[in-house]
Amino acid sequence: MKEIKIGILGFGTVGVGVVEGIQKNGALMAERTGIYPVVAKIADLDITTDRGITVPDGVLTTDAMSVIADDQIDLIAELIGGTTVARTFMLEALKQGKPVVTANKALLAEHGAELYKVAQENKTGIYYEAAVGGGIPILLAQRTGLVGNQIESIYGILNGTCNYILTRMELEGLPFDEILADAQKLGYAETPPDLDIDGIDTAHKTTILASMAYGTPVPISVVATKGIRALSGQEISNADALGYRIKLLAIIKNKGGKVELSVEPTLVPKTHMTASVNDSFNAVFVKGDLVGDTMYYGRGAGSLPTGSAVIADLMEAAADQSNKVGAPVGIHMMLQKEAVEYCAAGAIEKCCYIRIVEGDLKEAATILKKHGIDTRLIEESTSIILTQKAKESAFVAAMKELNGAIRLRLENFE
């Protein structure tokens, strides 16, 4: 039985989940893999607060660099978060040839190109399953079960905070601000909640999914991003009456060799599987050219679900290290190509829901037509127009003439 010694940087929610998971099921992991995981060191600026679990004396330290430099430590789990100190620690570990497991989607989204190359140069790995979808093994599915597929599209509900808010707004009819306050009390939303409700957290995860799907680090700047901050109960009610639900949806499509990436509140048909994803759950809907449609569902956040994903990466990293794999598949898949071609935000084609706030519906339809946007449904009782597909640039131009009209994307998963 081989023993693997782990150094954890960051003893917050996820770090606690990792330690608790290893304490609970470490022997089970050893039976299944022949590798026994041992948490040898934990670094955090606060080593006095009671986290509800007990660790042996001498394990806790405030010196993260000493953990990285310790020759007895085989693997590093970076669970600090952020893009500054965490980047420094990760680069140092990689340069020492130590594999790094991380849940840090922001760091990978903003500095992935640099980090993957450093890992490759030092013949080691970054393992990042927990960075997308919490406990859902979506990246594992991409690099193993779907490895023989060209990925045609990915639709993701990737932020549990937003999904929780949207679910309660629909089911209870409560205002956004009241539910957001509840989400913060329950620990679903950060304070401030901007990264969640403005779609930035989802955009970070979108870049990682797209990077693996298309073989190159995707810059966050190419993801057209809108959040749910301005969404009203009126739109949720109207969508429901029309047979739709509103979800903050990550959308990735390969359209004729150009990759389209966006994050925005979107009307999805109640008959589609994504519509049934409620509360803080996440789901990722992937279409491959061979396999067709597949869907992955589970807890998108939380101490133990995310800790489960980190533990899976730790065990994979340990096995790769034992087998002298060097840079693993998860690095190679991110560095297959120098670049891909992206679809400009204005060129993205979509259908839309538009609620006219001022003016006549027929006049509004005429304005849309002038900009090359055809309508497919006009609901006079609610002043709603559903459009045919048109370019985002055409919608932007038309909206300037529609005096405060409300617009949301509508996706039929064609």
C-alpha positions in Angstrom: 0.0 0.0 0.0 1.5 3.3 -1.1 1.0 6.4 1.1 0.6 9.8 -0.5 1.1 12.9 1.5 -1.0 15.9 0.8 -0.4 19.6 1.6 -3.5 21.7 1.6 -3.4 25.5 1.1 -6.5 27.1 2.5 -8.7 25.7 5.3 -12.0 27.3 4.4 -15.3 25.6 3.3 -13.7 23.4 0.6 -10.6 22.6 2.6 -12.7 21.4 5.5 -14.7 19.2 3.1 -11.6 17.6 1.7 -10.2 16.8 5.1 -13.5 15.5 6.3 -13.9 13.4 3.2 -10.4 11.9 3.6 -10.9 11.2 7.3 -14.2 9.5 6.6 -13.4 7.5 3.5 -9.6 7.4 3.2 -9.5 3.6 3.9 -12.1 3.1 1.2 -10.0 5.0 -1.3 -7.0 3.0 -0.3 -8.8 -0.3 -0.9 -10.0 0.9 -4.3 -6.8 2.4 -5.6 -3.9 1.0 -3.5 -3.0 4.5 -2.5 -3.6 5.8 1.0 -4.2 9.6 1.2 -2.7 11.4 4.2 -3.3 15.1 5.0 0.2 15.9 6.2 0.0 19.8 6.3 -2.6 22.4 6.1 -1.7 26.1 5.7 -4.1 29.0 6.5 -3.7 32.4 7.9 -6.3 31.4 10.6 -5.4 28.2 12.4 -7.3 28.9 15.6 -10.9 29.0 14.5 -12.8 25.7 15.2 -13.9 24.2 11.9 -15.8 21.3 13.5 -13.1 18.7 12.6 -10.0 17.6 14.4 -6.5 17.3 12.8 -3.3 15.9 14.5 -0.9 18.3 16.2 1.7 19.8 13.9 -0.5 19.6 10.8 -1.7 23.3 10.8 0.7 26.1 9.8 0.4 29.7 8.6 3.4 29.3 6.2 2.1 28.1 2.9 5.6 28.2 1.2 7.0 25.9 3.8 4.3 23.3 2.8 5.2 23.6 -0.8 8.9 23.3 -0.1 8.5 20.3 2.2 10.1 17.3 0.5 7.7 15.0 2.3 4.7 16.5 0.6 3.8 14.8 -2.6 0.8 16.8 -3.8 -0.5 20.3 -3.2 -4.2 21.2 -3.0 -4.7 25.0 -3.7 -8.0 25.9 -2.1 -7.3 29.6 -1.2 -9.1 31.2 -4.1 -8.4 34.5 -5.8 -5.8 35.2 -8.6 -2.8 36.7 -6.8 -1.4 34.8 -3.9 -2.9 31.5 -5.2 -1.2 32.0 -8.6 2.2 32.6 -6.8 1.8 29.4 -4.8 0.7 27.3 -7.7 3.6 28.4 -9.9 6.0 27.6 -7.1 4.6 24.1 -6.6 4.6 23.4 -10.4 8.2 24.6 -10.8 9.2 22.1 -8.1 7.5 19.4 -10.1 4.6 18.9 -7.6 1.1 18.3 -9.0 -1.5 20.9 -8.0 -5.2 20.2 -7.4 -7.4 23.3 -7.4 -11.0 24.5 -7.3 -10.0 27.9 -8.4 -12.0 28.7 -11.6 -11.1 32.4 -11.6 -7.4 31.7 -11.5 -7.7 29.1 -14.4 -9.9 31.4 -16.4 -7.6 34.4 -16.1 -4.1 32.7 -16.0 -4.8 29.2 -17.4 -2.6 29.6 -20.4 0.4 30.4 -18.3 -0.2 27.8 -15.6 -0.9 24.9 -18.1 2.4 25.6 -19.9 4.4 25.8 -16.7 2.9 22.4 -15.7 3.8 20.9 -19.1 7.3 22.3 -19.0 7.9 20.8 -15.5 6.3 17.4 -16.5 3.6 17.7 -13.9 -0.1 18.4 -13.7 -2.9 20.7 -12.7 -6.1 18.9 -11.7 -9.1 21.1 -11.7 -12.4 19.0 -11.6 -13.7 21.0 -8.7 -13.4 24.3 -10.6 -16.5 23.5 -12.6 -19.8 22.1 -11.4 -18.8 21.3 -7.8 -19.3 17.6 -7.3 -20.3 16.9 -10.9 -17.5 15.1 -12.8 -18.1 17.0 -16.0 -14.4 17.6 -16.9 -13.7 13.9 -16.3 -16.6 13.1 -18.7 -15.1 15.4 -21.3 -11.6 13.9 -21.2 -12.6 10.3 -20.9 -16.2 9.3 -21.9 -16.4 12.0 -24.6 -12.8 12.0 -25.7 -13.8 10.6 -29.1 -16.4 13.3 -29.8 -16.2 16.7 -31.5 -18.2 18.8 -29.0 -20.9 20.6 -30.9 -22.5 22.5 -28.0 -22.5 22.8 -24.2 -25.3 24.4 -22.1 -24.6 24.8 -18.5 -26.4 25.9 -15.3 -23.2 26.6 -13.4 -24.0 28.9 -10.5 -26.1 27.5 -7.6 -26.7 30.9 -6.2 -28.4 32.2 -9.3 -30.4 29.0 -9.8 -31.6 29.1 -6.2 -32.7 32.7 -6.6 -34.5 32.1 -9.9 -36.2 29.0 -8.6 -37.6 30.8 -5.6 -38.6 33.8 -7.6 -40.7 31.5 -9.8 -42.2 29.3 -7.2 -42.8 31.8 -4.4 -43.1 35.1 -6.3 -40.7 36.9 -4.0 -38.6 39.8 -5.1 -35.0 39.3 -6.1 -33.4 41.3 -3.3 -35.3 39.4 -0.6 -34.2 36.0 -1.9 -30.6 37.2 -2.4 -30.5 38.1 1.3 -31.8 34.6 2.2 -29.1 33.1 -0.1 -26.4 35.0 1.7 -27.7 33.9 5.1 -27.7 30.3 3.9 -24.1 30.6 2.6 -25.1 30.2 -1.1 -24.1 33.7 -2.0 -21.0 35.7 -1.1 -21.0 39.2 0.3 -20.8 41.1 -2.0 -22.6 38.7 -4.4 -21.4 40.4 -7.6 -19.4 37.4 -9.0 -22.5 35.3 -8.8 -25.4 37.5 -9.8 -23.5 39.4 -12.5 -22.6 36.1 -14.3 -18.9 36.4 -13.8 -18.5 33.1 -11.8 -20.4 31.3 -14.6 -18.2 32.9 -17.2 -15.1 31.7 -15.5 -16.5 28.1 -15.6 -17.6 28.6 -19.2 -14.0 29.3 -20.3 -12.7 26.1 -18.6 -15.4 24.0 -20.3 -14.7 25.6 -23.7 -10.9 25.3 -23.3 -11.1 21.6 -22.8 -13.7 21.2 -25.5 -11.7 23.1 -28.2 -8.1 22.5 -27.1 -6.8 26.0 -26.2 -7.1 28.3 -23.2 -10.1 30.5 -23.8 -9.7 34.1 -22.7 -12.5 35.4 -20.4 -12.8 38.5 -22.6 -14.5 36.5 -25.4 -17.4 35.4 -23.2 -20.4 37.8 -23.7 -21.7 38.0 -20.1 -24.9 39.2 -18.5 -26.2 38.4 -15.0 -29.6 38.3 -13.3 -29.4 41.4 -11.2 -32.0 43.3 -13.2 -34.4 40.4 -13.7 -37.9 41.1 -12.5 -40.7 38.7 -11.4 -42.7 40.0 -14.3 -40.4 38.3 -16.8 -40.4 35.1 -14.8 -44.2 35.1 -14.7 -44.5 35.8 -18.4 -42.0 33.1 -19.3 -44.0 30.6 -17.3 -47.2 31.5 -19.1 -45.5 31.0 -22.4 -44.2 27.5 -21.5 -40.6 28.5 -20.5 -38.5 28.9 -17.4 -35.6 31.4 -17.0 -32.1 30.1 -16.2 -28.8 31.8 -16.1 -27.3 29.7 -19.0 -23.7 29.3 -20.1 -23.9 28.7 -23.9 -21.0 27.2 -25.9 -21.4 26.3 -29.5 -19.2 25.4 -32.4 -20.8 27.1 -35.4 -18.9 26.3 -38.6 -15.5 26.4 -36.9 -16.2 29.5 -34.9 -16.8 29.1 -31.2 -19.7 31.1 -29.6 -19.5 31.8 -25.9 -22.1 33.6 -23.8 -23.6 33.7 -20.4 -27.1 35.3 -20.0 -30.5 34.8 -18.5 -32.3 32.7 -21.0 -35.8 31.3 -21.6 -35.6 27.5 -21.9 -38.6 25.3 -22.8 -40.2 23.5 -19.8 -39.9 20.3 -21.8 -36.1 20.5 -21.9 -34.1 18.8 -19.2 -32.3 22.0 -18.1 -35.7 23.5 -17.1 -36.1 20.9 -14.3 -32.8 21.9 -12.6 -33.9 23.7 -9.4 -32.5 25.3 -6.3 -28.7 25.2 -5.9 -28.2 22.3 -8.2 -26.1 22.6 -11.4 -26.4 20.8 -14.7 -24.3 20.6 -17.9 -25.9 19.5 -21.2 -23.3 18.4 -23.7 -23.8 17.4 -27.4 -21.1 15.4 -29.1 -21.1 14.5 -32.8 -21.0 10.7 -32.0 -22.8 10.4 -28.7 -25.5 13.0 -29.2 -27.1 14.6 -26.2 -25.8 13.9 -22.6 -26.5 15.6 -19.3 -24.7 15.8 -16.0 -26.4 16.9 -12.8 -25.6 17.4 -9.2 -24.6 19.7 -6.4 -22.6 22.6 -7.8 -21.1 23.9 -4.6 -20.8 23.1 -0.9 -18.1 21.7 1.4 -18.5 18.0 0.8 -19.7 18.0 -2.9 -16.8 20.2 -3.9 -14.5 18.3 -1.5 -15.5 15.1 -3.3 -14.2 16.5 -6.6 -11.0 17.7 -5.0 -10.4 14.2 -3.5 -11.0 12.6 -6.9 -8.4 14.8 -8.4 -6.0 14.1 -5.5 -6.3 10.4 -6.1 -5.9 10.8 -9.9 -2.8 13.0 -9.4 -1.4 10.4 -7.0 -1.9 7.6 -9.5 -0.3 9.7 -12.3 2.6 10.5 -10.1 3.1 6.8 -9.1 3.0 5.8 -12.8 5.4 8.7 -13.8 2.8 10.0 -16.3 4.3 13.5 -16.3 1.9 16.1 -17.7 -1.5 14.4 -17.7 -4.3 14.4 -20.2 -6.0 17.3 -18.5 -3.0 19.5 -19.5 -2.5 18.1 -23.0 -6.2 18.7 -23.8 -5.9 22.4 -22.9 -2.8 22.9 -25.1 -3.7 21.1 -28.3 -4.0 24.3 -30.4 -2.4 27.7 -30.5 -5.8 29.4 -30.9 -9.4 29.0 -32.2 -11.6 31.4 -33.9 -14.3 33.0 -31.8 -17.7 34.4 -32.8 -17.9 38.2 -32.0 -20.6 39.0 -29.5 -22.5 41.1 -32.1 -22.5 38.2 -34.6 -24.1 35.7 -32.2 -27.4 34.6 -33.6 -30.3 34.0 -31.2 -34.0 34.2 -30.7 -35.3 36.7 -28.1 -38.2 37.5 -25.8 -39.0 41.2 -25.9 -41.6 42.9 -23.6 -42.6 46.3 -24.9 -42.9 48.8 -22.1 -43.9 51.9 -24.1 -45.6 52.2 -27.5 -47.6 50.0 -29.9 -46.8 46.4 -30.5 -47.3 46.7 -34.3 -44.9 49.7 -34.3 -42.4 47.6 -32.3 -42.7 44.8 -34.8 -42.1 47.2 -37.6 -38.9 48.5 -35.9 -37.7 44.9 -35.4 -38.4 44.2 -39.1 -36.5 47.2 -40.1 -33.4 45.7 -38.4 -33.9 42.4 -40.0 -35.6 40.7 -37.1 -38.7 38.7 -37.8 -41.4 37.9 -35.2 -42.9 34.5 -34.6 -45.3 35.4 -31.8 -47.0 38.6 -30.6 -48.9 38.4 -27.3 -51.0 41.6 -27.1 -52.3 40.9 -23.6 -48.8 41.0 -22.1 -47.1 43.2 -24.7 -44.6 40.4 -25.5 -42.9 39.6 -28.8 -41.0 36.4 -29.4 -38.6 36.7 -32.4 -37.0 34.5 -35.0 -33.3 34.1 -34.9 -31.2 37.3 -35.7 -27.8 38.7 -34.8 -27.1 40.3 -31.5 -26.0 43.5 -33.2 -29.4 43.8 -34.8 -31.1 43.4 -31.5 -28.9 46.0 -29.9 -29.7 48.5 -32.7 -33.4 47.8 -32.5 -33.6 48.1 -28.7 -32.3 51.7 -28.9 -35.6 52.5 -30.7 -37.9 50.6 -28.4 -37.9 52.9 -25.4 -37.0 50.8 -22.4 -38.2 47.4 -23.7 -37.0 44.3 -21.8 -35.1 41.7 -23.8 -34.0 38.2 -22.9 -32.5 35.4 -24.9 -34.7 32.4 -25.9 -33.1 29.1 -26.5 -34.9 26.2 -28.2 -31.8 23.8 -28.3 -32.1 23.2 -32.0 
